[in-house]
Amino acid sequence: MARPGVQTGELQRKAIMAEKYVIGVDYGTLSGRAVVVRVSDGEAIGSGVYEYPHAVMDTTLASSGAVLGPDWALQDANDYVDVLKHAVPAALLEAGISSADVIGIATDFTACTMVPVIEDGTPMSNLAEYKNNPHAYVKLWKHHAAQPHADRINELARARGEDWLARYGGQISSEWELAKGLQLFEEAPEVYNAMYKFVEAADWIIWQLCGTYVRNACTAGYKGNLQDGQYPSKEYFAALNPAFDNFEEKISHTIGQLGERAGGLSEQASQWTGLPVGIAVAVGNVDAHVTAPAAKATQAGQMVAIMGTSTCHVMNHDSITEVPGMCGVVNGGIVSGLYGYEAGQSGVGDIFAWYVNNQVPQKYFDDAKAAGKSIHQHLTDLAAKQAIGAHGLVALDWHSGNRSVLVDHELSGLLIGATLTTSTEEIYRALLESTAFGTRMIVDTFAKSGVPVKEFIVAGGLLKNAFLMQMYSDVTRLPISTIDTDQGPALGSAVHAAVAAGEYPDVNSAAEAMGKVNKHIYLPNEDRAREYDKLYSEYAELHDYFGRGTNNVMKRLKKLKREVAE
């Protein structure tokens, strides 16, 4: 008869052996991260990161050194495959498990990020005849050079009374498929005509994993204008440009629902990753939308803000309605059975980084180093000492344009109130506040449209800034919960991998078991909220003055900048 301790140890060993795992791969702007996640409870047990060798090409094209125009942002699709080759094996090694225990893999991507490909899925930038053509490369989500095309798209849609426009808050963004496709068609017809499909990177990487091209319902709806099973009409495309009438052929394909199995891992992908052939590969998804299940935010009224270089706001609601400036509403766009709404801010962390990299005197860096702090933490601590409104400043958070609620990337940043006595930390605080005000504008717009936000849940790198989180709670008068993991999108992808592998019946149940959230960590302070109201009223007035056509100086300056660059 076995001793009790021995028996217990054997049971634990067998339990460990019986555990199943999935891998979530999160493709960010500068790197890709793979995370090994335990299916039973969502615990991350190993990760690996791979930085893209080509990063973001926004000034020159790597292959030729050719200068890119203003607002371009390109990537090399080969970097995405390299993530599979490096980050996935590294994550497995750190986890210390057998690859045989992995039952599924899923990925998420920034969107809208577009890859022009030939029929076998090869990126056109890999072809010798196109390798020096910028239009043959991936157009990243932050590629805003198609704004003039977006303007025409919106003007024509309004003039024709296109009913799909209302599903996007009345404005189509330059970031999305249609604007990028029209720019490609008109500026590089040789690439466009030779292109088989214009593919979301979220779907392209799934194609590489399982050998099957499946277009995910999320990006098709939010970024590709697919509503109620229909794209904009051929007549509409022809009205933009007669030869552009075939655009639907370039983007349409079989739609896969979120959490579904796209296929099994191919032999080639198995060699790249070290994972078993045939394991489940989930339909592709977007980083923001997969984060909602990771934060257990699958119910109506829970807004998830993924706060990093930019912020994407996603929320479920039980009905469909028009919200001005939203980035789209899609049936099942986040989870099945609810309408998924999306909004966002084009610049948040990027604004703070720009300020630090270009405007902060060396003394602050020296002081931060002496105090053992990062420069951002040092500036935050200094900013936190100020009374609300003491700096006499208001800023507009449009350094990368405005995604919501104006949907206009011709807009630019603004700081007003600066004097010869204005300090570095005062400006830093004004920039922090501007992003909080931008979020309040989104929250208020949703509420006024009958889509109330009941809880604000934060994921992403900026949740580590406690001062900023409290500011957001005070400014919006909402309780703020935080995701309880540093790997929000990767965990969300892992949730979908578990569903695709058949371990859970749906995303909601998988999210409940595997999601991680800390409830109501920050609560609004009414006294501070009233003080922020004073600044917000000034922000709102400037927002409408510069953003709604009263003074288009920002757009005129952007136009002048492009003309000088030509």
Secondary structure, DSSP 8 states (H G I E B T S, - for coil): ---HHHHHHHHHHHHHHH--EEEEEEE-SSEEEEEEEETTT--EEEEEEEE-TT--BSSB-TTT--B--TT--EE-THHHHHHHHHHHHHHHHHHT--GGGEEEEEEEE-SS-EEEE-TTS-BGGGSTTTTT-GGGSEE-TT--TTHHHHHHHHHHHHHHT-GGGGGGTT---TTSHHHHHHHHHHH-HHHHHH-SEEEEHHHHHHHHHHS---EEHHHHHHTS--BTTB-S-HHHHHHH-GGGTTHHHHH---EE-TT-EEEE--HHHHHHH---TT-EEE--EEHHHHHHHHTT--SBTEEEEEESSSEEEEEEESS----TT-SEEEETSSSTTSEEEEEEES-SHHHHHHHHHHH--HHHHHHHHHTT--HHHHHHHHHHTS-TTTT--EEE--TT-B-SSS-BTT---EEE---TT--HHHHHHHHHHHHHHHHHHHHHHHHHTT----EEEEESGGGG-HHHHHHHHHHHT--EEEES-S-HHHHHHHHHHHHHTTSSSSHHHHHHHH--EEEEEE---HHHHHHHHHHHHHHHHHHHHHHSSS--HHHHHHHHHHHHH-
